Amino acid sequence: MGVGKKLMESQIEMEAKHLVESFACTKGQPCDPMLPITNAVSNVICALAYGYRFSPEDEVFKEKLKSVDYVTKNATSVSAVLYETFPWLMQHLPGSHQKLLEILKKEISFAMMEIEKHREHQDKYEPQDIIDFYLLQMEKSKNDPTSTYSDDNLAQFINDLLIAGTETSATSLQWALLLMVSYPDIQDKVYKEIEEVLASSESFSYQDHKKLPYTNAVIHEILRARYILLFGLPRECVKDVTIRGFHIPKGTFIISDLRSVLLDPEHWETPEKFNPHHFLDKDGHFIAGDEFLPFGAGARLCLGDQLAKMEMFLFFTHLLRIFKFQLPEGVKALNTEPIFGFTLHPHPYKICAVPRST
């Protein structure tokens, strides 16, 4: 599919323009950025999976976003954790996990319908999206008894991709705008750099991040200082291993504490403070060491690593080039502390997107 390549970049670019239009419609009045940001990010995933985007007014799309929001806010509830631990018992008991299961079944059903639609037209055009390529691979491996390609696995994969791919990048972008309003001097420096370097360009690409060291540093610092997970996702140890004298048996579930690395005072000058200079050398050149691990590392690096980086850069630069984001009249400051859940997202807030004169 070219995740992280030109194909995906064009899709993100289109959604970035739709996002700019959404903010332009507010005419500088106070607005909650959560919905337009979530619409844009989710549509990137929908285009990747289904081959098309949704209109923000589409009722099916609205329900999908509500489902994603409910799942991410309740996936770590006591009821949900108990279900993961004792499914044979909890499936018979009431709780928020029952609504979670209902939502997930509904999304799986939608994915199954999309799979059937794609199968009907499979021979009429070249593969365009994940479903197309997956069905093609299913056909190639249909005589392989060890193959795990199936409609069920595809539907589940699409569901996972939609939830994970929407919540993570959308939350990071919400933090980005909140921090730019909270640190207007940093926002002004980003805008100045973008204008100086890209003033003559009608559009720009992800590769332009190499020309914008300060902007790149700000984006990396957003991902570090407002890392959206409490801890890494569980992984299973596939063989006995000893690391630094600790024996970890095969079958052990490992949860990595990435946050401890991102806030380690041995690696960061001011770990608890938002400081873009963590990623700049004394000459203003961009630097990122091995301790920058918001996407994990090694063979289990986040599948959406490149996609997320492209989204952050293209959405962020498009918005800051067109608008100056500021506090509504009478508001002195926004709450920069996170709300704890499956992800650490900001408290609801409103900002003004004021069009720049240029």
Secondary structure as UniProt FT lines:
FT   TURN            3..4
FT   HELIX           6..24
FT   TURN            25..28
FT   STRAND          30..31
FT   HELIX           34..50
FT   TURN            56..57
FT   HELIX           59..74
FT   TURN            75..76
FT   HELIX           78..85
FT   HELIX           87..90
FT   TURN            91..92
FT   HELIX           96..120
FT   TURN            121..124
FT   HELIX           130..140
FT   TURN            141..143
FT   TURN            145..146
FT   HELIX           151..182
FT   HELIX           184..198
FT   TURN            199..200
FT   HELIX           206..211
FT   HELIX           213..225
FT   STRAND          235..236
FT   STRAND          241..243
FT   TURN            244..245
FT   STRAND          246..248
FT   TURN            250..251
FT   STRAND          253..254
FT   HELIX           258..262
FT   TURN            265..267
FT   TURN            271..272
FT   HELIX           276..279
FT   TURN            282..283
FT   TURN            290..291
FT   TURN            294..295
FT   HELIX           298..300
FT   TURN            303..304
FT   HELIX           305..322
FT   STRAND          323..326
FT   TURN            329..330
FT   STRAND          338..339
FT   STRAND          345..346
FT   STRAND          351..355
//
